[in-house]
Structure formats: C-alpha cells, structure tokens
Amino acid sequence: MDEKKIIRKCAACNVLKSRDNFIKITVNKAKEIKIMPDSKFFGRSVYICKNNDCIKNIFKKGRIYKILRIKPDTMFEEKIRAVLEK
Ligand SMILES: [Zn+2]
C-alpha cells in the first residue's frame, strides 16, 4: 500500500489532500504531544495544511485544544509554525 495516497482533511479549512501535505499533530493517551510524529506514535491526531493561515485558524477560539483535548500551551502555535521553516 502506498502510504502517500492516504487522504486526510485539514482541521482548519477542510480541504482534502494526501497525508504528506499536512502537518500532523498527535496526542497519545499519556497526553504527550508530538508534531509530525513517526508511524509508531498513536493517539488523537489533527491535520493542518502547511500554511500560516490554517495554523492561525486552528488556534482561533482554542479550536485545536478542543480537538486534541489538551490544555492550552502558549508555545504550541510557535512549535507548529516551526515545521514550516524546515
Ligand atoms: Zn487547511
């Protein structure tokens, strides 16, 4: 199976794209948060387009925290944005 063809939806703008076009954020049962986790890290995940607008929108009204069921973290948005610079 070609993993790159797996389609996911952006949690901010609802666009459908293949998985490798997104920033993936996963929270496991121990509430550990990983940005762009490897395939061995399981949990509740959110996919966001690799652009500033979608990152900004997913943080509006704390949407991302509700989706991932985690506490707000002031550094979180910055950490996700850092993925764009890679
Ligand atoms: Zn998007």
PDB file of the backbone (N, CA, C, O) and the ligand in Angstrom, with CONECT records:
HET     ZN  A 101       1
ATOM      1  N   MET A   1       0.844  -1.202   0.000  1.00  0.00           N
ATOM      2  CA  MET A   1       0.000   0.000   0.000  1.00  0.00           C
ATOM      3  C   MET A   1       0.878   1.250   0.000  1.00  0.00           C
ATOM      4  O   MET A   1       1.841   1.362   0.759  1.00  0.00           O
ATOM      5  N   ASP A   2       0.519   2.164  -0.857  1.00  0.00           N
ATOM      6  CA  ASP A   2       1.270   3.422  -0.909  1.00  0.00           C
ATOM      7  C   ASP A   2       0.717   4.386   0.138  1.00  0.00           C
ATOM      8  O   ASP A   2      -0.380   4.923  -0.019  1.00  0.00           O
ATOM      9  N   GLU A   3       1.469   4.595   1.184  1.00  0.00           N
ATOM     10  CA  GLU A   3       1.013   5.441   2.292  1.00  0.00           C
ATOM     11  C   GLU A   3       0.783   6.884   1.885  1.00  0.00           C
ATOM     12  O   GLU A   3      -0.021   7.581   2.504  1.00  0.00           O
ATOM     13  N   LYS A   4       1.468   7.335   0.868  1.00  0.00           N
ATOM     14  CA  LYS A   4       1.341   8.736   0.463  1.00  0.00           C
ATOM     15  C   LYS A   4      -0.022   9.056  -0.140  1.00  0.00           C
ATOM     16  O   LYS A   4      -0.396  10.222  -0.264  1.00  0.00           O
ATOM     17  N   LYS A   5      -0.749   8.031  -0.508  1.00  0.00           N
ATOM     18  CA  LYS A   5      -2.057   8.261  -1.125  1.00  0.00           C
ATOM     19  C   LYS A   5      -3.189   8.335  -0.096  1.00  0.00           C
ATOM     20  O   LYS A   5      -4.346   8.557  -0.453  1.00  0.00           O
ATOM     21  N   ILE A   6      -2.852   8.150   1.159  1.00  0.00           N
ATOM     22  CA  ILE A   6      -3.895   8.221   2.187  1.00  0.00           C
ATOM     23  C   ILE A   6      -4.360   9.677   2.302  1.00  0.00           C
ATOM     24  O   ILE A   6      -3.559  10.591   2.499  1.00  0.00           O
ATOM     25  N   ILE A   7      -5.670   9.862   2.175  1.00  0.00           N
ATOM     26  CA  ILE A   7      -6.233  11.212   2.154  1.00  0.00           C
ATOM     27  C   ILE A   7      -6.675  11.626   3.558  1.00  0.00           C
ATOM     28  O   ILE A   7      -7.299  10.859   4.290  1.00  0.00           O
ATOM     29  N   ARG A   8      -6.334  12.845   3.897  1.00  0.00           N
ATOM     30  CA  ARG A   8      -6.732  13.413   5.180  1.00  0.00           C
ATOM     31  C   ARG A   8      -7.365  14.783   4.946  1.00  0.00           C
ATOM     32  O   ARG A   8      -7.267  15.357   3.862  1.00  0.00           O
ATOM     33  N   LYS A   9      -8.014  15.290   5.989  1.00  0.00           N
ATOM     34  CA  LYS A   9      -8.700  16.575   5.893  1.00  0.00           C
ATOM     35  C   LYS A   9      -8.072  17.584   6.837  1.00  0.00           C
ATOM     36  O   LYS A   9      -7.770  17.280   7.991  1.00  0.00           O
ATOM     37  N   CYS A  10      -7.882  18.796   6.320  1.00  0.00           N
ATOM     38  CA  CYS A  10      -7.360  19.871   7.171  1.00  0.00           C
ATOM     39  C   CYS A  10      -8.419  20.251   8.201  1.00  0.00           C
ATOM     40  O   CYS A  10      -9.574  20.488   7.847  1.00  0.00           O
ATOM     41  N   ALA A  11      -8.036  20.309   9.453  1.00  0.00           N
ATOM     42  CA  ALA A  11      -8.975  20.655  10.520  1.00  0.00           C
ATOM     43  C   ALA A  11      -9.350  22.133  10.497  1.00  0.00           C
ATOM     44  O   ALA A  11     -10.330  22.533  11.125  1.00  0.00           O
ATOM     45  N   ALA A  12      -8.582  22.943   9.781  1.00  0.00           N
ATOM     46  CA  ALA A  12      -8.869  24.377   9.721  1.00  0.00           C
ATOM     47  C   ALA A  12      -9.736  24.735   8.518  1.00  0.00           C
ATOM     48  O   ALA A  12     -10.758  25.402   8.676  1.00  0.00           O
ATOM     49  N   CYS A  13      -9.349  24.303   7.320  1.00  0.00           N
ATOM     50  CA  CYS A  13     -10.064  24.726   6.106  1.00  0.00           C
ATOM     51  C   CYS A  13     -10.838  23.594   5.432  1.00  0.00           C
ATOM     52  O   CYS A  13     -11.512  23.819   4.427  1.00  0.00           O
ATOM     53  N   ASN A  14     -10.747  22.386   5.977  1.00  0.00           N
ATOM     54  CA  ASN A  14     -11.494  21.210   5.480  1.00  0.00           C
ATOM     55  C   ASN A  14     -11.088  20.717   4.096  1.00  0.00           C
ATOM     56  O   ASN A  14     -11.798  19.894   3.518  1.00  0.00           O
ATOM     57  N   VAL A  15      -9.985  21.185   3.551  1.00  0.00           N
ATOM     58  CA  VAL A  15      -9.539  20.696   2.250  1.00  0.00           C
ATOM     59  C   VAL A  15      -9.018  19.261   2.392  1.00  0.00           C
ATOM     60  O   VAL A  15      -8.430  18.903   3.413  1.00  0.00           O
ATOM     61  N   LEU A  16      -9.238  18.454   1.365  1.00  0.00           N
ATOM     62  CA  LEU A  16      -8.762  17.071   1.363  1.00  0.00           C
ATOM     63  C   LEU A  16      -7.488  16.978   0.527  1.00  0.00           C
ATOM     64  O   LEU A  16      -7.436  17.447  -0.610  1.00  0.00           O
ATOM     65  N   LYS A  17      -6.472  16.367   1.113  1.00  0.00           N
ATOM     66  CA  LYS A  17      -5.194  16.207   0.403  1.00  0.00           C
ATOM     67  C   LYS A  17      -4.542  14.923   0.878  1.00  0.00           C
ATOM     68  O   LYS A  17      -4.967  14.319   1.863  1.00  0.00           O
ATOM     69  N   SER A  18      -3.502  14.514   0.162  1.00  0.00           N
ATOM     70  CA  SER A  18      -2.796  13.334   0.649  1.00  0.00           C
ATOM     71  C   SER A  18      -2.023  13.713   1.917  1.00  0.00           C
ATOM     72  O   SER A  18      -1.597  14.852   2.108  1.00  0.00           O
ATOM     73  N   ARG A  19      -1.871  12.730   2.746  1.00  0.00           N
ATOM     74  CA  ARG A  19      -1.395  12.922   4.111  1.00  0.00           C
ATOM     75  C   ARG A  19      -0.067  13.680   4.222  1.00  0.00           C
ATOM     76  O   ARG A  19       0.147  14.449   5.158  1.00  0.00           O
ATOM     77  N   ASP A  20       0.813  13.447   3.252  1.00  0.00           N
ATOM     78  CA  ASP A  20       2.140  14.082   3.354  1.00  0.00           C
ATOM     79  C   ASP A  20       2.118  15.588   3.097  1.00  0.00           C
ATOM     80  O   ASP A  20       3.145  16.253   3.227  1.00  0.00           O
ATOM     81  N   ASN A  21       0.965  16.125   2.735  1.00  0.00           N
ATOM     82  CA  ASN A  21       0.855  17.575   2.548  1.00  0.00           C
ATOM     83  C   ASN A  21       0.454  18.324   3.812  1.00  0.00           C
ATOM     84  O   ASN A  21       0.280  19.542   3.798  1.00  0.00           O
ATOM     85  N   PHE A  22       0.312  17.590   4.885  1.00  0.00           N
ATOM     86  CA  PHE A  22      -0.163  18.203   6.125  1.00  0.00           C
ATOM     87  C   PHE A  22       0.881  18.176   7.233  1.00  0.00           C
ATOM     88  O   PHE A  22       1.824  17.385   7.234  1.00  0.00           O
ATOM     89  N   ILE A  23       0.657  19.085   8.172  1.00  0.00           N
ATOM     90  CA  ILE A  23       1.358  18.992   9.448  1.00  0.00           C
ATOM     91  C   ILE A  23       0.470  18.102  10.317  1.00  0.00           C
ATOM     92  O   ILE A  23      -0.714  18.386  10.496  1.00  0.00           O
ATOM     93  N   LYS A  24       1.031  17.049  10.843  1.00  0.00           N
ATOM     94  CA  LYS A  24       0.257  16.156  11.700  1.00  0.00           C
ATOM     95  C   LYS A  24       0.651  16.369  13.147  1.00  0.00           C
ATOM     96  O   LYS A  24       1.832  16.436  13.487  1.00  0.00           O
ATOM     97  N   ILE A  25      -0.361  16.475  13.990  1.00  0.00           N
ATOM     98  CA  ILE A  25      -0.106  16.605  15.427  1.00  0.00           C
ATOM     99  C   ILE A  25      -0.884  15.513  16.140  1.00  0.00           C
ATOM    100  O   ILE A  25      -2.083  15.344  15.919  1.00  0.00           O
ATOM    101  N   THR A  26      -0.202  14.786  16.985  1.00  0.00           N
ATOM    102  CA  THR A  26      -0.822  13.647  17.672  1.00  0.00           C
ATOM    103  C   THR A  26      -0.626  13.771  19.178  1.00  0.00           C
ATOM    104  O   THR A  26       0.431  14.173  19.663  1.00  0.00           O
ATOM    105  N   VAL A  27      -1.675  13.413  19.892  1.00  0.00           N
ATOM    106  CA  VAL A  27      -1.612  13.351  21.356  1.00  0.00           C
ATOM    107  C   VAL A  27      -1.922  11.923  21.765  1.00  0.00           C
ATOM    108  O   VAL A  27      -2.968  11.387  21.398  1.00  0.00           O
ATOM    109  N   ASN A  28      -1.034  11.306  22.515  1.00  0.00           N
ATOM    110  CA  ASN A  28      -1.288   9.925  22.929  1.00  0.00           C
ATOM    111  C   ASN A  28      -2.052   9.879  24.250  1.00  0.00           C
ATOM    112  O   ASN A  28      -2.402  10.916  24.813  1.00  0.00           O
ATOM    113  N   LYS A  29      -2.300   8.685  24.728  1.00  0.00           N
ATOM    114  CA  LYS A  29      -3.092   8.515  25.950  1.00  0.00           C
ATOM    115  C   LYS A  29      -2.433   9.141  27.169  1.00  0.00           C
ATOM    116  O   LYS A  29      -3.116   9.552  28.106  1.00  0.00           O
ATOM    117  N   ALA A  30      -1.104   9.215  27.159  1.00  0.00           N
ATOM    118  CA  ALA A  30      -0.372   9.832  28.265  1.00  0.00           C
ATOM    119  C   ALA A  30      -0.318  11.354  28.137  1.00  0.00           C
ATOM    120  O   ALA A  30       0.366  12.029  28.907  1.00  0.00           O
ATOM    121  N   LYS A  31      -1.061  11.892  27.137  1.00  0.00           N
ATOM    122  CA  LYS A  31      -1.126  13.345  26.860  1.00  0.00           C
ATOM    123  C   LYS A  31       0.205  13.913  26.377  1.00  0.00           C
ATOM    124  O   LYS A  31       0.457  15.111  26.507  1.00  0.00           O
ATOM    125  N   GLU A  32       1.051  13.055  25.823  1.00  0.00           N
ATOM    126  CA  GLU A  32       2.273  13.531  25.190  1.00  0.00           C
ATOM    127  C   GLU A  32       1.902  14.032  23.805  1.00  0.00           C
ATOM    128  O   GLU A  32       1.153  13.381  23.077  1.00  0.00           O
ATOM    129  N   ILE A  33       2.427  15.187  23.452  1.00  0.00           N
ATOM    130  CA  ILE A  33       2.083  15.803  22.174  1.00  0.00           C
ATOM    131  C   ILE A  33       3.273  15.695  21.233  1.00  0.00           C
ATOM    132  O   ILE A  33       4.396  16.038  21.604  1.00  0.00           O
ATOM    133  N   LYS A  34       3.030  15.219  20.018  1.00  0.00           N
ATOM    134  CA  LYS A  34       4.101  15.180  19.024  1.00  0.00           C
ATOM    135  C   LYS A  34       3.655  15.852  17.744  1.00  0.00           C
ATOM    136  O   LYS A  34       2.565  15.598  17.231  1.00  0.00           O
ATOM    137  N   ILE A  35       4.522  16.717  17.241  1.00  0.00           N
ATOM    138  CA  ILE A  35       4.280  17.361  15.960  1.00  0.00           C
ATOM    139  C   ILE A  35       5.062  16.562  14.930  1.00  0.00           C
ATOM    140  O   ILE A  35       6.254  16.316  15.111  1.00  0.00           O
ATOM    141  N   MET A  36       4.408  16.156  13.857  1.00  0.00           N
ATOM    142  CA  MET A  36       4.992  15.281  12.841  1.00  0.00           C
ATOM    143  C   MET A  36       5.554  14.003  13.482  1.00  0.00           C
ATOM    144  O   MET A  36       6.743  13.712  13.354  1.00  0.00           O
ATOM    145  N   PRO A  37       4.697  13.248  14.166  1.00  0.00           N
ATOM    146  CA  PRO A  37       5.181  12.018  14.807  1.00  0.00           C
ATOM    147  C   PRO A  37       5.509  10.933  13.785  1.00  0.00           C
ATOM    148  O   PRO A  37       5.046  10.973  12.645  1.00  0.00           O
ATOM    149  N   ASP A  38       6.309   9.976  14.210  1.00  0.00           N
ATOM    150  CA  ASP A  38       6.556   8.839  13.323  1.00  0.00           C
ATOM    151  C   ASP A  38       5.362   7.882  13.407  1.00  0.00           C
ATOM    152  O   ASP A  38       4.453   8.078  14.214  1.00  0.00           O
ATOM    153  N   SER A  39       5.379   6.865  12.577  1.00  0.00           N
ATOM    154  CA  SER A  39       4.212   5.974  12.464  1.00  0.00           C
ATOM    155  C   SER A  39       3.990   5.097  13.693  1.00  0.00           C
ATOM    156  O   SER A  39       2.976   4.405  13.785  1.00  0.00           O
ATOM    157  N   LYS A  40       4.918   5.119  14.623  1.00  0.00           N
ATOM    158  CA  LYS A  40       4.761   4.285  15.823  1.00  0.00           C
ATOM    159  C   LYS A  40       4.090   5.031  16.974  1.00  0.00           C
ATOM    160  O   LYS A  40       3.844   4.454  18.034  1.00  0.00           O
ATOM    161  N   PHE A  41       3.801   6.290  16.768  1.00  0.00           N
ATOM    162  CA  PHE A  41       3.180   7.098  17.817  1.00  0.00           C
ATOM    163  C   PHE A  41       1.686   7.198  17.541  1.00  0.00           C
ATOM    164  O   PHE A  41       1.263   7.770  16.536  1.00  0.00           O
ATOM    165  N   PHE A  42       0.901   6.637  18.442  1.00  0.00           N
ATOM    166  CA  PHE A  42      -0.549   6.586  18.207  1.00  0.00           C
ATOM    167  C   PHE A  42      -1.318   7.495  19.152  1.00  0.00           C
ATOM    168  O   PHE A  42      -0.907   7.737  20.287  1.00  0.00           O
ATOM    169  N   GLY A  43      -2.424   7.982  18.661  1.00  0.00           N
ATOM    170  CA  GLY A  43      -3.296   8.783  19.518  1.00  0.00           C
ATOM    171  C   GLY A  43      -4.269   9.600  18.703  1.00  0.00           C
ATOM    172  O   GLY A  43      -4.513   9.326  17.528  1.00  0.00           O
ATOM    173  N   ARG A  44      -4.817  10.604  19.349  1.00  0.00           N
ATOM    174  CA  ARG A  44      -5.750  11.515  18.692  1.00  0.00           C
ATOM    175  C   ARG A  44      -4.947  12.473  17.811  1.00  0.00           C
ATOM    176  O   ARG A  44      -4.022  13.129  18.290  1.00  0.00           O
ATOM    177  N   SER A  45      -5.293  12.554  16.542  1.00  0.00           N
ATOM    178  CA  SER A  45      -4.490  13.358  15.626  1.00  0.00           C
ATOM    179  C   SER A  45      -5.288  14.454  14.949  1.00  0.00           C
ATOM    180  O   SER A  45      -6.504  14.368  14.779  1.00  0.00           O
ATOM    181  N   VAL A  46      -4.554  15.484  14.572  1.00  0.00           N
ATOM    182  CA  VAL A  46      -5.144  16.555  13.793  1.00  0.00           C
ATOM    183  C   VAL A  46      -4.198  16.854  12.626  1.00  0.00           C
ATOM    184  O   VAL A  46      -2.976  16.804  12.766  1.00  0.00           O
ATOM    185  N   TYR A  47      -4.796  17.165  11.473  1.00  0.00           N
ATOM    186  CA  TYR A  47      -4.010  17.504  10.288  1.00  0.00           C
ATOM    187  C   TYR A  47      -4.282  18.950   9.921  1.00  0.00           C
ATOM    188  O   TYR A  47      -5.430  19.394   9.895  1.00  0.00           O
ATOM    189  N   ILE A  48      -3.220  19.674   9.639  1.00  0.00           N
ATOM    190  CA  ILE A  48      -3.346  21.087   9.281  1.00  0.00           C
ATOM    191  C   ILE A  48      -2.485  21.350   8.047  1.00  0.00           C
ATOM    192  O   ILE A  48      -1.358  20.862   7.959  1.00  0.00           O
ATOM    193  N   CYS A  49      -3.015  22.124   7.091  1.00  0.00           N
ATOM    194  CA  CYS A  49      -2.230  22.496   5.906  1.00  0.00           C
ATOM    195  C   CYS A  49      -0.939  23.175   6.332  1.00  0.00           C
ATOM    196  O   CYS A  49      -0.861  23.830   7.372  1.00  0.00           O
ATOM    197  N   LYS A  50       0.070  22.994   5.489  1.00  0.00           N
ATOM    198  CA  LYS A  50       1.356  23.632   5.779  1.00  0.00           C
ATOM    199  C   LYS A  50       1.329  25.092   5.342  1.00  0.00           C
ATOM    200  O   LYS A  50       2.090  25.497   4.463  1.00  0.00           O
ATOM    201  N   ASN A  51       0.463  25.869   5.950  1.00  0.00           N
ATOM    202  CA  ASN A  51       0.480  27.309   5.683  1.00  0.00           C
ATOM    203  C   ASN A  51       0.056  28.092   6.926  1.00  0.00           C
ATOM    204  O   ASN A  51      -0.607  27.564   7.819  1.00  0.00           O
ATOM    205  N   ASN A  52       0.451  29.355   6.960  1.00  0.00           N
ATOM    206  CA  ASN A  52       0.219  30.189   8.142  1.00  0.00           C
ATOM    207  C   ASN A  52      -1.255  30.426   8.438  1.00  0.00           C
ATOM    208  O   ASN A  52      -1.654  30.503   9.600  1.00  0.00           O
ATOM    209  N   ASP A  53      -2.067  30.541   7.386  1.00  0.00           N
ATOM    210  CA  ASP A  53      -3.495  30.813   7.597  1.00  0.00           C
ATOM    211  C   ASP A  53      -4.180  29.676   8.343  1.00  0.00           C
ATOM    212  O   ASP A  53      -4.940  29.902   9.284  1.00  0.00           O
ATOM    213  N   CYS A  54      -3.901  28.458   7.912  1.00  0.00           N
ATOM    214  CA  CYS A  54      -4.553  27.325   8.570  1.00  0.00           C
ATOM    215  C   CYS A  54      -4.065  27.160  10.001  1.00  0.00           C
ATOM    216  O   CYS A  54      -4.840  26.799  10.886  1.00  0.00           O
ATOM    217  N   ILE A  55      -2.814  27.418  10.227  1.00  0.00           N
ATOM    218  CA  ILE A  55      -2.296  27.337  11.596  1.00  0.00           C
ATOM    219  C   ILE A  55      -2.977  28.401  12.467  1.00  0.00           C
ATOM    220  O   ILE A  55      -3.372  28.135  13.602  1.00  0.00           O
ATOM    221  N   LYS A  56      -3.104  29.601  11.912  1.00  0.00           N
ATOM    222  CA  LYS A  56      -3.761  30.684  12.657  1.00  0.00           C
ATOM    223  C   LYS A  56      -5.219  30.326  12.964  1.00  0.00           C
ATOM    224  O   LYS A  56      -5.703  30.530  14.077  1.00  0.00           O
ATOM    225  N   ASN A  57      -5.897  29.793  11.960  1.00  0.00           N
ATOM    226  CA  ASN A  57      -7.322  29.476  12.128  1.00  0.00           C
ATOM    227  C   ASN A  57      -7.586  28.341  13.122  1.00  0.00           C
ATOM    228  O   ASN A  57      -8.594  28.343  13.829  1.00  0.00           O
ATOM    229  N   ILE A  58      -6.693  27.403  13.162  1.00  0.00           N
ATOM    230  CA  ILE A  58      -6.918  26.270  14.062  1.00  0.00           C
ATOM    231  C   ILE A  58      -6.733  26.691  15.525  1.00  0.00           C
ATOM    232  O   ILE A  58      -7.198  26.005  16.436  1.00  0.00           O
ATOM    233  N   PHE A  59      -6.061  27.806  15.739  1.00  0.00           N
ATOM    234  CA  PHE A  59      -5.886  28.309  17.098  1.00  0.00           C
ATOM    235  C   PHE A  59      -6.979  29.285  17.519  1.00  0.00           C
ATOM    236  O   PHE A  59      -7.058  29.668  18.686  1.00  0.00           O
ATOM    237  N   LYS A  60      -7.825  29.688  16.564  1.00  0.00           N
ATOM    238  CA  LYS A  60      -8.922  30.609  16.882  1.00  0.00           C
ATOM    239  C   LYS A  60      -9.886  29.951  17.851  1.00  0.00           C
ATOM    240  O   LYS A  60     -10.311  28.815  17.640  1.00  0.00           O
ATOM    241  N   LYS A  61     -10.221  30.649  18.889  1.00  0.00           N
ATOM    242  CA  LYS A  61     -11.120  30.142  19.946  1.00  0.00           C
ATOM    243  C   LYS A  61     -10.629  28.817  20.513  1.00  0.00           C
ATOM    244  O   LYS A  61     -11.421  28.011  21.002  1.00  0.00           O
ATOM    245  N   GLY A  62      -9.325  28.598  20.445  1.00  0.00           N
ATOM    246  CA  GLY A  62      -8.752  27.385  21.042  1.00  0.00           C
ATOM    247  C   GLY A  62      -9.218  26.094  20.409  1.00  0.00           C
ATOM    248  O   GLY A  62      -9.253  25.046  21.055  1.00  0.00           O
ATOM    249  N   ARG A  63      -9.581  26.180  19.122  1.00  0.00           N
ATOM    250  CA  ARG A  63     -10.128  25.017  18.433  1.00  0.00           C
ATOM    251  C   ARG A  63      -9.221  23.783  18.525  1.00  0.00           C
ATOM    252  O   ARG A  63      -9.682  22.674  18.793  1.00  0.00           O
ATOM    253  N   ILE A  64      -7.950  24.000  18.301  1.00  0.00           N
ATOM    254  CA  ILE A  64      -7.028  22.849  18.309  1.00  0.00           C
ATOM    255  C   ILE A  64      -7.000  22.140  19.667  1.00  0.00           C
ATOM    256  O   ILE A  64      -6.845  20.921  19.742  1.00  0.00           O
ATOM    257  N   TYR A  65      -7.150  22.919  20.722  1.00  0.00           N
ATOM    258  CA  TYR A  65      -7.115  22.315  22.064  1.00  0.00           C
ATOM    259  C   TYR A  65      -8.353  21.478  22.325  1.00  0.00           C
ATOM    260  O   TYR A  65      -8.301  20.464  23.021  1.00  0.00           O
ATOM    261  N   LYS A  66      -9.467  21.919  21.756  1.00  0.00           N
ATOM    262  CA  LYS A  66     -10.708  21.148  21.901  1.00  0.00           C
ATOM    263  C   LYS A  66     -10.627  19.850  21.105  1.00  0.00           C
ATOM    264  O   LYS A  66     -11.063  18.797  21.571  1.00  0.00           O
ATOM    265  N   ILE A  67     -10.070  19.934  19.909  1.00  0.00           N
ATOM    266  CA  ILE A  67      -9.961  18.736  19.070  1.00  0.00           C
ATOM    267  C   ILE A  67      -9.036  17.713  19.730  1.00  0.00           C
ATOM    268  O   ILE A  67      -9.350  16.524  19.797  1.00  0.00           O
ATOM    269  N   LEU A  68      -7.910  18.188  20.205  1.00  0.00           N
ATOM    270  CA  LEU A  68      -6.913  17.264  20.779  1.00  0.00           C
ATOM    271  C   LEU A  68      -7.154  16.973  22.260  1.00  0.00           C
ATOM    272  O   LEU A  68      -6.505  16.107  22.845  1.00  0.00           O
ATOM    273  N   ARG A  69      -8.102  17.711  22.861  1.00  0.00           N
ATOM    274  CA  ARG A  69      -8.419  17.568  24.293  1.00  0.00           C
ATOM    275  C   ARG A  69      -7.183  17.756  25.165  1.00  0.00           C
ATOM    276  O   ARG A  69      -6.872  16.934  26.026  1.00  0.00           O
ATOM    277  N   ILE A  70      -6.500  18.848  24.916  1.00  0.00           N
ATOM    278  CA  ILE A  70      -5.317  19.180  25.726  1.00  0.00           C
ATOM    279  C   ILE A  70      -5.460  20.590  26.276  1.00  0.00           C
ATOM    280  O   ILE A  70      -6.299  21.368  25.821  1.00  0.00           O
ATOM    281  N   LYS A  71      -4.640  20.903  27.249  1.00  0.00           N
ATOM    282  CA  LYS A  71      -4.661  22.245  27.846  1.00  0.00           C
ATOM    283  C   LYS A  71      -3.941  23.236  26.934  1.00  0.00           C
ATOM    284  O   LYS A  71      -2.959  22.881  26.283  1.00  0.00           O
ATOM    285  N   PRO A  72      -4.425  24.477  26.886  1.00  0.00           N
ATOM    286  CA  PRO A  72      -3.737  25.488  26.080  1.00  0.00           C
ATOM    287  C   PRO A  72      -2.273  25.668  26.495  1.00  0.00           C
ATOM    288  O   PRO A  72      -1.935  25.629  27.678  1.00  0.00           O
ATOM    289  N   ASP A  73      -1.430  25.863  25.505  1.00  0.00           N
ATOM    290  CA  ASP A  73       0.006  25.987  25.710  1.00  0.00           C
ATOM    291  C   ASP A  73       0.468  27.150  24.835  1.00  0.00           C
ATOM    292  O   ASP A  73       0.325  27.113  23.613  1.00  0.00           O
ATOM    293  N   THR A  74       1.012  28.162  25.459  1.00  0.00           N
ATOM    294  CA  THR A  74       1.372  29.372  24.722  1.00  0.00           C
ATOM    295  C   THR A  74       2.459  29.132  23.673  1.00  0.00           C
ATOM    296  O   THR A  74       2.573  29.895  22.713  1.00  0.00           O
ATOM    297  N   MET A  75       3.249  28.089  23.849  1.00  0.00           N
ATOM    298  CA  MET A  75       4.331  27.822  22.901  1.00  0.00           C
ATOM    299  C   MET A  75       3.898  26.934  21.726  1.00  0.00           C
ATOM    300  O   MET A  75       4.640  26.756  20.759  1.00  0.00           O
ATOM    301  N   PHE A  76       2.706  26.391  21.829  1.00  0.00           N
ATOM    302  CA  PHE A  76       2.275  25.358  20.898  1.00  0.00           C
ATOM    303  C   PHE A  76       2.208  25.860  19.448  1.00  0.00           C
ATOM    304  O   PHE A  76       2.695  25.203  18.528  1.00  0.00           O
ATOM    305  N   GLU A  77       1.598  27.033  19.267  1.00  0.00           N
ATOM    306  CA  GLU A  77       1.458  27.578  17.912  1.00  0.00           C
ATOM    307  C   GLU A  77       2.834  27.813  17.275  1.00  0.00           C
ATOM    308  O   GLU A  77       3.052  27.537  16.095  1.00  0.00           O
ATOM    309  N   GLU A  78       3.734  28.325  18.086  1.00  0.00           N
ATOM    310  CA  GLU A  78       5.102  28.577  17.616  1.00  0.00           C
ATOM    311  C   GLU A  78       5.806  27.279  17.187  1.00  0.00           C
ATOM    312  O   GLU A  78       6.513  27.237  16.180  1.00  0.00           O
ATOM    313  N   LYS A  79       5.593  26.243  17.972  1.00  0.00           N
ATOM    314  CA  LYS A  79       6.213  24.947  17.657  1.00  0.00           C
ATOM    315  C   LYS A  79       5.674  24.390  16.340  1.00  0.00           C
ATOM    316  O   LYS A  79       6.419  23.813  15.547  1.00  0.00           O
ATOM    317  N   ILE A  80       4.380  24.569  16.119  1.00  0.00           N
ATOM    318  CA  ILE A  80       3.797  24.074  14.862  1.00  0.00           C
ATOM    319  C   ILE A  80       4.327  24.900  13.691  1.00  0.00           C
ATOM    320  O   ILE A  80       4.661  24.361  12.637  1.00  0.00           O
ATOM    321  N   ARG A  81       4.398  26.201  13.891  1.00  0.00           N
ATOM    322  CA  ARG A  81       4.912  27.078  12.848  1.00  0.00           C
ATOM    323  C   ARG A  81       6.358  26.753  12.448  1.00  0.00           C
ATOM    324  O   ARG A  81       6.762  26.957  11.304  1.00  0.00           O
ATOM    325  N   ALA A  82       7.099  26.259  13.387  1.00  0.00           N
ATOM    326  CA  ALA A  82       8.498  25.900  13.131  1.00  0.00           C
ATOM    327  C   ALA A  82       8.615  24.820  12.057  1.00  0.00           C
ATOM    328  O   ALA A  82       9.633  24.725  11.372  1.00  0.00           O
ATOM    329  N   VAL A  83       7.565  24.008  11.915  1.00  0.00           N
ATOM    330  CA  VAL A  83       7.561  22.974  10.884  1.00  0.00           C
ATOM    331  C   VAL A  83       7.639  23.591   9.487  1.00  0.00           C
ATOM    332  O   VAL A  83       8.252  23.023   8.583  1.00  0.00           O
ATOM    333  N   LEU A  84       7.017  24.747   9.321  1.00  0.00           N
ATOM    334  CA  LEU A  84       7.007  25.432   8.023  1.00  0.00           C
ATOM    335  C   LEU A  84       8.393  25.896   7.617  1.00  0.00           C
ATOM    336  O   LEU A  84       8.692  26.024   6.429  1.00  0.00           O
ATOM    337  N   GLU A  85       9.227  26.145   8.597  1.00  0.00           N
ATOM    338  CA  GLU A  85      10.565  26.664   8.295  1.00  0.00           C
ATOM    339  C   GLU A  85      11.555  25.564   7.918  1.00  0.00           C
ATOM    340  O   GLU A  85      12.674  25.849   7.491  1.00  0.00           O
ATOM    341  N   LYS A  86      11.143  24.321   8.076  1.00  0.00           N
ATOM    342  CA  LYS A  86      12.045  23.208   7.750  1.00  0.00           C
ATOM    343  C   LYS A  86      12.109  22.963   6.248  1.00  0.00           C
ATOM    344  O   LYS A  86      12.820  22.064   5.799  1.00  0.00           O
TER     345      LYS A  86
HETATM  346 ZN    ZN A 101      -6.089  23.997   5.624  1.00  0.00          ZN2+
END
